[in-house]
Amino acid sequence: MPDPDEPLSRQIREIHNDARKSTRIIRDSRARLLEIQKKTTITEADVKELGERNELLLREMERFDRMTKSIQRLVGGEVTARRPRDYMPASTYEQALYHEMKMSHPAVLLAGARSGGGGLLVCEPPARSKSEIDLTRKLSESYDMQEKLAADNADLEVKRYILYKELMTKDQNLETCRAQIKRLQGELKLMNRENCLLHEKLDKNNPKGDATTLIQDSTCQLDSDLKEKSVDTTHADELFSKLETYRSSTVQLEKQLGGLESEVHHIRQEMEQVKGAAGSACRGGNSSGPNTCFDQPGGPPVPPMTRACGVCPPCPAPCNPSAPPTPAEREVQKLTIQLRQTEECFKTKVAECAMLRSELVKKKEELEKEKCQHREVQNKLRELEMKFEGLATHTNMLLGSKEQAFEQEVNVRSLKQCYREAREEIDELRVLMKEQNDQLQDYRVKYLQAQQLVEEQRRQMDMMDMDNTRISEQINLEIQKVKLKFQEKLQELSPIPDLLKATQMRLKDAQQAQAIAEHNAEQLARELNCAREKVHVLLHNSLKPSEKPQEKTADDKQMAMLQQRIAQLTETNMTLKTEIDRLKSNVIRMEEAVLANEKRLQEKMHECAQIGGELDRARDEAARALQRANERSETIRKCMQTTIAELEKQLATSRAQVRTAEKDREELQVRMQCQIRRLNENFEQAQLRILGLQTQVQTLRRTVSSTGDGEGDNDLQECACKSFFDNP
């Protein structure tokens, strides 16, 4: 004969196996969480793994909910199945029935045994079965496990929020690094522009004006010549200073590149650590030995466990090579994918470093070219100095009388004074232009910084909006979950009032039947008493001497009929007593069902009240969180608006200053053009005077050759001033 408890025990074993699997998964996730906590640097892979662990724990919580519901169904089915099975018919009762009802005193029932000996007995409450005890213990364990899972889930949420914050800080550091790279690229572009400006200045730096001034200043002393040469060599000093600035900028670029290389090396070390962690996870990562519970020949190894295999619970089923991948294998696959992604990012960073190195090499080559140009300019200056010395000696030899020399000296000094004044004005204009260019550069830098600040603040606003949307979505999800739970509880509670009404109707019917049976029993008892009195009367009459034999025969017939009637009444009395006992037992069972239903209704109402309180608390917390987020966003928006207004004011002022600077530059250009025209006119006059002096020198030479004093002067060279001006 099959055991009726076999399907129930099988379901209990399945639930027990599922609970063991869930505990194993929770233990693994807790060990992995401790490993991630011990790490100094947390990567994106760890963040994704924590998210997956959180989802896994949520799924386990849902499994626990389903298990508890199935256990509740099993308990309810077993109770309903055992009640009719424990019921015994009235003919097999051997003892009196006893039950505690709502009344304060115990109800005592009379029941007759088969032997006819009735008694007063107090019935004990039925003992609970072993399966019910096991189920209650499993239910308590499952509830405890569910609470632990909820606590672990909360811890994981906190850790996830902390990791998300760290990831945001790393993203901000990456953005700052990118901004630094962009700034370095801008500095390189500025250096290229300055290099082009230097090339243009070197091309425009024609030594014609300096040579003319040196030729016109032929009669001055040697110290004035040295002063003029020092004035001309200021350009070389400027070139030296710019070359020094280029060197310092290249050194700074090399330092920044070294910092980038160190960052890349640090990233490589982190990748190696991640690879080592992945390798240790694949090898088992535990010094106590590999775990053979999940040892499969064809699949990847199992992640590390917190305990040795001897302490682990036994495996629920033998290992199968064709089984689906375990969660540890999935985690290893995800870690490998993340490792490939980090390697690709590392390769892109290495390529960027190589590009920066190539740009640095190009800048070094350009610096070498500028040094070569600087050497060429120095060589030209030396050649011009040599030409000046030769021309000075030649003009000293060709000078005539003292009066002409005095006139020439006066004229040259006046021309030199005009040239110096023009040179001073040009220097002043250059200084002003430099100052204005510096101001414009400062304004440009400020404008770029303001734009960068605005972009950063916009990005922060976007991130905060994303956070607010995510928080609101999470709050809505939690509210929906609580609503769903509340609806489920209400659906579970909806059939209880109907059941209570049906049981109450059945109880009323049973009470009415009991009252009718009691009334019938009382009538039968009265009839029985009447029959007994008649029997006593007949017996009393039978004891008297019989006077008439005919009356005796009539009395005998009446006695027989009365005995038959008494036998019938006793039988009906016994059947009515059994019926009363059955109805009383039905009433007792109905009252038990009503009490159980009322108790369950009270529990469900209590649970509904708790869920309603939780829903109210969740709504209050959500409202407070939304209010805080709105206040925070409002304050940040106000701060951003104030900063934007200040930046707009600064931009307006800088634009006004730029306009004034442009006007000043136009005025200076007009003044410089006027000065250049005057200098050109003075230069033309000086050329005319030089031609006059040349004619005078030729006349003097002719007079000297005619008088005969200049016999040896025929071998002298002609004046090369004009050729010098034409061909510098």
Rosetta blueprint (number, residue, H / E / L):
1 M L
2 P L
3 D L
4 P L
5 D L
6 E H
7 P H
8 L H
9 S H
10 R H
11 Q H
12 I H
13 R H
14 E H
15 I H
16 H H
17 N H
18 D H
19 A H
20 R H
21 K H
22 S H
23 T H
24 R H
25 I H
26 I H
27 R H
28 D H
29 S H
30 R H
31 A H
32 R H
33 L H
34 L H
35 E H
36 I H
37 Q H
38 K H
39 K L
40 T L
41 T L
42 I L
43 T L
44 E H
45 A H
46 D H
47 V H
48 K H
49 E H
50 L H
51 G H
52 E H
53 R H
54 N H
55 E H
56 L H
57 L H
58 L H
59 R H
60 E H
61 M H
62 E H
63 R H
64 F H
65 D H
66 R H
67 M H
68 T H
69 K H
70 S H
71 I H
72 Q H
73 R H
74 L H
75 V H
76 G H
77 G H
78 E H
79 V H
80 T H
81 A H
82 R H
83 R H
84 P H
85 R H
86 D H
87 Y L
88 M L
89 P L
90 A H
91 S H
92 T H
93 Y L
94 E L
95 Q L
96 A L
97 L L
98 Y E
99 H E
100 E L
101 M L
102 K L
103 M L
104 S L
105 H L
106 P L
107 A E
108 V E
109 L L
110 L L
111 A E
112 G L
113 A L
114 R L
115 S L
116 G L
117 G L
118 G L
119 G E
120 L L
121 L L
122 V L
123 C L
124 E L
125 P L
126 P L
127 A L
128 R L
129 S L
130 K H
131 S H
132 E H
133 I H
134 D H
135 L H
136 T H
137 R H
138 K H
139 L H
140 S H
141 E H
142 S H
143 Y H
144 D H
145 M H
146 Q H
147 E H
148 K H
149 L H
150 A H
151 A H
152 D H
153 N H
154 A H
155 D H
156 L H
157 E H
158 V H
159 K H
160 R H
161 Y H
162 I H
163 L H
164 Y H
165 K H
166 E H
167 L H
168 M H
169 T H
170 K H
171 D H
172 Q H
173 N H
174 L H
175 E H
176 T H
177 C H
178 R H
179 A H
180 Q H
181 I H
182 K H
183 R H
184 L H
185 Q H
186 G H
187 E H
188 L H
189 K H
190 L H
191 M H
192 N H
193 R H
194 E H
195 N H
196 C H
197 L H
198 L H
199 H H
200 E H
201 K H
202 L H
203 D H
204 K H
205 N L
206 N L
207 P L
208 K H
209 G H
210 D H
211 A H
212 T H
213 T H
214 L H
215 I H
216 Q H
217 D L
218 S L
219 T L
220 C L
221 Q L
222 L H
223 D H
224 S H
225 D H
226 L H
227 K H
228 E H
229 K H
230 S H
231 V H
232 D H
233 T L
234 T H
235 H H
236 A H
237 D H
238 E H
239 L H
240 F H
241 S H
242 K H
243 L H
244 E H
245 T H
246 Y H
247 R H
248 S H
249 S H
250 T H
251 V H
252 Q H
253 L H
254 E H
255 K H
256 Q H
257 L H
258 G H
259 G H
260 L H
261 E H
262 S H
263 E H
264 V H
265 H H
266 H H
267 I H
268 R H
269 Q H
270 E H
271 M H
272 E H
273 Q H
274 V H
275 K H
276 G H
277 A H
278 A H
279 G H
280 S H
281 A H
282 C H
283 R H
284 G L
285 G L
286 N L
287 S L
288 S L
289 G L
290 P L
291 N L
292 T H
293 C H
294 F H
295 D L
296 Q L
297 P L
298 G L
299 G L
300 P L
301 P L
302 V L
303 P L
304 P L
305 M L
306 T L
307 R L
308 A L
309 C L
310 G L
311 V L
312 C L
313 P L
314 P L
315 C L
316 P L
317 A L
318 P L
319 C L
320 N L
321 P L
322 S L
323 A L
324 P L
325 P L
326 T L
327 P H
328 A H
329 E H
330 R H
331 E H
332 V H
333 Q H
334 K H
335 L H
336 T H
337 I H
338 Q H
339 L H
340 R H
341 Q H
342 T H
343 E H
344 E H
345 C H
346 F H
347 K H
348 T H
349 K H
350 V H
351 A H
352 E H
353 C H
354 A H
355 M H
356 L H
357 R H
358 S H
359 E H
360 L H
361 V H
362 K H
363 K H
364 K H
365 E H
366 E H
367 L H
368 E H
369 K H
370 E H
371 K H
372 C H
373 Q H
374 H H
375 R H
376 E H
377 V H
378 Q H
379 N H
380 K H
381 L H
382 R H
383 E H
384 L H
385 E H
386 M H
387 K H
388 F H
389 E H
390 G H
391 L H
392 A H
393 T H
394 H H
395 T H
396 N H
397 M H
398 L H
399 L L
400 G L
401 S L
402 K H
403 E H
404 Q H
405 A H
406 F H
407 E H
408 Q H
409 E H
410 V H
411 N H
412 V H
413 R H
414 S H
415 L H
416 K H
417 Q H
418 C H
419 Y H
420 R H
421 E H
422 A H
423 R H
424 E H
425 E H
426 I H
427 D H
428 E H
429 L H
430 R H
431 V H
432 L H
433 M H
434 K H
435 E H
436 Q H
437 N H
438 D H
439 Q H
440 L H
441 Q H
442 D H
443 Y H
444 R H
445 V H
446 K H
447 Y H
448 L H
449 Q H
450 A H
451 Q H
452 Q H
453 L H
454 V H
455 E H
456 E H
457 Q H
458 R H
459 R H
460 Q H
461 M H
462 D H
463 M H
464 M H
465 D H
466 M H
467 D H
468 N H
469 T H
470 R H
471 I H
472 S H
473 E H
474 Q H
475 I H
476 N H
477 L H
478 E H
479 I H
480 Q H
481 K H
482 V H
483 K H
484 L H
485 K H
486 F H
487 Q H
488 E H
489 K H
490 L H
491 Q H
492 E H
493 L H
494 S L
495 P H
496 I H
497 P H
498 D H
499 L H
500 L H
501 K H
502 A H
503 T H
504 Q H
505 M H
506 R H
507 L H
508 K H
509 D H
510 A H
511 Q H
512 Q H
513 A H
514 Q H
515 A H
516 I H
517 A H
518 E H
519 H H
520 N H
521 A H
522 E H
523 Q H
524 L H
525 A H
526 R H
527 E H
528 L H
529 N H
530 C H
531 A H
532 R H
533 E H
534 K H
535 V H
536 H H
537 V H
538 L H
539 L H
540 H H
541 N H
542 S H
543 L H
544 K L
545 P L
546 S L
547 E L
548 K L
549 P H
550 Q H
551 E H
552 K H
553 T H
554 A H
555 D H
556 D H
557 K H
558 Q H
559 M H
560 A H
561 M H
562 L H
563 Q H
564 Q H
565 R H
566 I H
567 A H
568 Q H
569 L H
570 T H
571 E H
572 T H
573 N H
574 M H
575 T H
576 L H
577 K H
578 T H
579 E H
580 I H
581 D H
582 R H
583 L H
584 K H
585 S H
586 N H
587 V H
588 I H
589 R H
590 M H
591 E H
592 E H
593 A H
594 V H
595 L H
596 A H
597 N H
598 E H
599 K H
600 R H
601 L H
602 Q H
603 E H
604 K H
605 M H
606 H H
607 E H
608 C H
609 A H
610 Q H
611 I H
612 G H
613 G H
614 E H
615 L H
616 D H
617 R H
618 A H
619 R H
620 D H
621 E H
622 A H
623 A H
624 R H
625 A H
626 L H
627 Q H
628 R H
629 A H
630 N H
631 E H
632 R H
633 S H
634 E H
635 T H
636 I H
637 R H
638 K H
639 C H
640 M H
641 Q H
642 T H
643 T H
644 I H
645 A H
646 E H
647 L H
648 E H
649 K H
650 Q H
651 L H
652 A H
653 T H
654 S H
655 R H
656 A H
657 Q H
658 V H
659 R H
660 T H
661 A H
662 E H
663 K H
664 D H
665 R H
666 E H
667 E H
668 L H
669 Q H
670 V H
671 R H
672 M H
673 Q H
674 C H
675 Q H
676 I H
677 R H
678 R H
679 L H
680 N H
681 E H
682 N H
683 F H
684 E H
685 Q H
686 A H
687 Q H
688 L H
689 R H
690 I H
691 L H
692 G H
693 L H
694 Q H
695 T H
696 Q H
697 V H
698 Q H
699 T H
700 L H
701 R H
702 R H
703 T H
704 V H
705 S H
706 S H
707 T H
708 G L
709 D L
710 G L
711 E H
712 G H
713 D H
714 N H
715 D H
716 L L
717 Q L
718 E L
719 C L
720 A L
721 C H
722 K H
723 S H
724 F H
725 F H
726 D H
727 N L
728 P L
